[in-house]
């Protein structure tokens, strides 16, 4: 009886089946893979969901790629319109995903750079010294140019306070290139003696200068007042 019922269609998981003609399918009470009866029976004791999964995992990948290429070549206009529609509806979502992806990539690259620098610290320092000796004039000229630009933008802020949002965007580049990031020693619990962070911009990345301000904010404060 058992051979007549099952034959070659033996289930993978051991399931006790006595009768012929179950409610879910002819030879199976439930799905062999997920053991559920939510989805309809497809074949070989699998529901449609598990059957499609299995087919997708055991597919010929090269043939699939060829089919995809053919479809894209035939329906170029349709695909372009679909992509444009999706971008219009989900523009903010895509931009956030891009930003997060780039941030993660940057963090990974910086980690690798730090590890490489730690391994070859003496070599890297020697390399930097050599570069500075060869391009001393260029580096100094660049620094003086950035200093001039910084002073120019600060003067513009004083004269035209209405254009502050536009000027601040340009200011950031020159200020960040002029000041260095803080390397707080391990024996310091705080950012400074009386402050945990900058009063104005609330950062701990740039070193403390005076009056609870970082070097960047103190430089602007000094120029404006």
C-alpha positions as CSV (number, residue, x, y, z in Angstrom):
1,X,0.0,0.0,0.0
2,X,2.8,2.4,1.0
3,X,4.7,1.7,-2.3
4,X,1.5,2.3,-4.3
5,X,0.8,5.5,-2.4
6,X,4.2,7.1,-2.5
7,X,6.3,5.3,-5.1
8,X,9.0,7.7,-6.3
9,X,7.3,10.6,-4.6
10,X,8.7,9.9,-1.1
11,X,8.8,13.0,1.2
12,X,12.1,14.4,2.5
13,X,10.8,14.8,6.1
14,X,9.3,11.7,7.6
15,X,5.5,12.4,7.7
16,X,2.9,9.8,8.8
17,X,0.4,9.5,6.0
18,X,-2.2,6.7,6.2
19,X,-4.9,7.7,3.8
20,X,-5.0,8.7,0.2
21,X,-6.5,12.0,-0.7
22,X,-5.6,14.6,2.0
23,X,-7.3,18.0,2.2
24,X,-4.1,19.9,1.2
25,X,-3.0,17.5,-1.7
26,X,-3.4,14.0,-2.9
27,X,-0.4,12.4,-1.1
28,X,0.7,15.1,1.4
29,X,-1.0,16.5,4.4
30,X,1.3,19.7,4.5
31,X,4.4,21.1,2.8
32,X,7.5,18.9,3.1
33,X,9.8,22.0,3.4
34,X,8.0,24.5,5.7
35,X,5.4,22.1,7.2
36,X,2.6,24.6,6.6
37,X,-0.7,24.5,4.7
38,X,-1.1,28.3,4.1
39,X,0.0,28.2,0.4
40,X,-1.4,25.8,-2.2
41,X,0.4,22.6,-3.3
42,X,2.6,23.0,-6.4
43,X,4.4,19.6,-6.9
44,X,6.6,17.0,-5.1
45,X,5.1,17.8,-1.7
46,X,6.1,21.4,-1.9
47,X,3.9,24.5,-1.7
48,X,4.2,27.3,-4.4
49,X,6.5,29.4,-2.1
50,X,9.0,26.6,-1.4
51,X,8.8,25.3,-4.9
52,X,9.7,28.7,-6.4
53,X,12.5,29.1,-3.9
54,X,14.0,25.7,-4.9
55,X,13.7,26.5,-8.6
56,X,15.4,29.9,-8.1
57,X,18.3,28.3,-6.1
58,X,18.9,25.5,-8.7
59,X,18.6,27.8,-11.7
60,X,21.2,28.1,-14.5
61,X,22.7,31.6,-13.7
62,X,24.2,32.2,-17.2
63,X,20.9,31.5,-19.0
64,X,19.2,33.8,-16.5
65,X,21.6,36.6,-17.3
66,X,21.1,36.1,-21.1
67,X,17.3,36.3,-20.6
68,X,17.6,39.5,-18.5
69,X,19.9,41.1,-21.2
70,X,17.4,40.2,-24.0
71,X,14.5,41.7,-22.0
72,X,16.4,44.9,-21.3
73,X,17.4,45.4,-24.9
74,X,13.8,44.8,-26.1
75,X,12.1,47.0,-23.5
76,X,14.6,49.9,-23.0
77,X,12.0,52.7,-23.1
78,X,9.7,50.9,-20.7
79,X,12.5,50.2,-18.2
80,X,13.7,53.9,-18.3
81,X,10.1,55.1,-17.7
82,X,9.8,52.7,-14.8
83,X,13.1,53.8,-13.2
84,X,12.1,57.5,-13.6
85,X,8.7,56.9,-11.9
86,X,10.3,55.0,-9.0
87,X,13.0,57.7,-8.5
88,X,10.2,60.5,-8.4
89,X,8.2,58.6,-5.9
90,X,11.1,57.5,-3.6
91,X,13.7,60.3,-4.1
92,X,14.4,60.9,-0.4
93,X,14.7,57.2,0.3
94,X,17.2,56.7,-2.4
95,X,19.3,59.7,-1.4
96,X,19.4,58.5,2.3
97,X,20.4,55.0,1.1
98,X,23.2,56.5,-1.1
99,X,24.5,58.6,1.8
100,X,24.5,55.7,4.3
101,X,26.3,53.5,1.7
102,X,29.0,56.1,1.1
103,X,29.5,56.7,4.8
104,X,30.0,53.0,5.4
105,X,32.4,52.8,2.5
106,X,34.4,55.8,3.8
107,X,34.6,54.3,7.3
108,X,35.9,51.0,5.9
109,X,38.5,52.8,3.8
110,X,39.6,54.9,6.8
111,X,39.9,51.8,8.9
112,X,42.2,50.2,6.3
113,X,44.3,53.3,6.1
114,X,44.8,53.5,9.9
115,X,45.7,49.8,10.0
116,X,48.2,50.3,7.2
117,X,49.7,53.4,8.8
118,X,50.1,51.5,12.2
119,X,51.9,48.6,10.5
120,X,54.3,50.9,8.4
121,X,54.5,54.0,10.7
122,X,58.2,54.6,10.2
123,X,58.1,54.3,6.5
124,X,55.0,56.6,6.2
125,X,56.6,59.3,8.3
126,X,59.8,59.1,6.2
127,X,57.6,59.4,3.1
128,X,55.7,62.4,4.5
129,X,59.0,64.2,5.4
130,X,60.4,63.6,1.9
131,X,57.2,64.9,0.3
132,X,57.2,68.0,2.5
133,X,60.9,68.7,1.7
134,X,60.2,68.3,-2.1
135,X,57.0,70.4,-2.2
136,X,57.6,72.9,0.7
137,X,56.9,76.0,-1.5
138,X,53.7,74.6,-2.9
139,X,52.3,73.6,0.5
140,X,53.0,77.0,2.0
141,X,51.5,78.8,-0.9
142,X,48.3,76.7,-0.6
143,X,48.1,77.4,3.1
144,X,48.5,81.2,2.6
145,X,45.8,81.2,-0.1
146,X,43.4,79.3,2.2
147,X,44.1,81.8,5.0
148,X,43.3,84.7,2.6
149,X,40.1,83.1,1.5
150,X,39.1,82.5,5.1
151,X,39.6,86.1,6.0
152,X,37.7,87.2,2.9
153,X,34.6,85.1,3.8
154,X,34.6,86.3,7.4
155,X,34.6,89.9,6.2
156,X,31.7,89.1,3.8
157,X,29.8,87.7,6.8
158,X,30.2,91.0,8.7
159,X,29.2,93.1,5.7
160,X,26.3,90.8,4.3
161,X,24.7,88.9,7.2
162,X,21.7,88.0,4.9
163,X,23.9,85.8,2.8
164,X,25.1,83.8,5.8
165,X,23.8,80.4,4.6
166,X,25.6,80.6,1.3
167,X,28.9,81.9,2.9
168,X,28.9,79.3,5.6
169,X,28.9,76.5,3.1
170,X,32.1,77.9,1.5
171,X,33.6,78.7,4.8
172,X,33.5,75.1,6.0
173,X,35.9,73.9,3.4
174,X,38.6,76.5,4.2
175,X,38.2,76.2,8.0
176,X,38.3,72.4,8.0
177,X,41.4,72.4,5.8
178,X,43.0,75.1,8.0
179,X,42.4,73.4,11.4
180,X,43.3,69.8,12.4
181,X,41.2,67.2,14.1
182,X,41.7,66.7,17.9
183,X,43.6,63.8,19.3
184,X,42.5,63.9,22.9
185,X,45.1,62.1,25.2
186,X,43.8,59.2,27.3
187,X,44.3,60.9,30.7
188,X,41.8,63.7,29.8
189,X,38.2,62.8,30.9
190,X,36.8,66.0,29.4
191,X,37.2,67.9,26.1
192,X,38.6,70.8,28.1
193,X,39.0,71.7,31.8
194,X,35.5,73.2,32.3
195,X,33.6,72.1,29.1
196,X,32.6,68.7,27.6
197,X,32.2,70.2,24.1
198,X,32.3,73.4,22.2
199,X,29.7,76.0,23.3
200,X,29.0,77.2,19.7
201,X,29.1,74.2,17.4
202,X,29.0,71.4,20.1
203,X,31.9,69.3,18.6
204,X,34.7,67.4,20.2
205,X,36.6,66.8,16.9
206,X,38.5,70.1,16.9
207,X,40.7,71.0,19.9
208,X,39.7,73.5,22.6
209,X,41.2,77.0,22.2
210,X,39.7,79.4,24.8
211,X,36.4,80.5,26.5
212,X,34.7,77.1,25.8
213,X,35.2,77.5,22.0
214,X,37.1,75.2,19.6
215,X,39.8,76.5,17.4
216,X,37.4,77.0,14.4
217,X,34.7,78.9,16.4
218,X,37.3,81.0,18.3
219,X,39.0,82.1,15.0
220,X,35.6,83.3,13.7
221,X,34.7,84.9,17.0
222,X,38.0,86.8,17.1
223,X,37.5,88.1,13.6
224,X,33.9,89.1,13.9
225,X,34.3,90.9,17.3
